[in-house]
């Protein structure tokens, strides 16, 4: 289980630190790949960000699931249902007699995050994961869009859930389906940084 694996990771942290912090950050990552022409798999991993020496290396990525399925919301929701339930119920774990808060972050490439959050295709009118900037305004530098300010077009989980529960013909902003998730800026910042360095 995820909880057992987190215990192992916390024991590993104790080898280099004198104590475990009250809050431990866990990065959940997903990515799909084609192994063969007709074989698609999705890898779902976790990394404990407090494991300083391992968090940026392959040794710090721990597999939660490898799914042999297509990259569709319904397939992913069914394949990761047990893991999602465990994540929802595991916001605290007890370690050495003390409660440790677990804070989850979801990362991945655009396709995976769009799939999980229920955003429509990249060529759709509203394809940004964080705001509702329409396709026809993406080139306009005079407009200001925000990733966190709802008055400037930021998406919210509540709005996505409300919109996704409507009949398909009444949904707004290319929301496809209902799944609550917490999307963070970490992956976006890494992509921006690597783009600027090139």
RANORFEN-V720379 format. One record per helix or strand. SS is the DSSP state (H for helix, E for strand). FROM is the first residue (numbers start at 1). TO is the last residue. Records with the same first field share a line. If there is no record, write none. Layout:
# RANORFEN-V720379
SS: FROM-TO, FROM-TO
This chain:
# RANORFEN-V720379
H: 2-14, 58-60, 73-79, 81-89, 110-117, 135-137, 150-152, 157-164, 168-170, 186-197
E: 23-36, 39-48, 62-68, 92-95, 98-108, 119-119, 131-131, 154-154, 175-175, 183-183
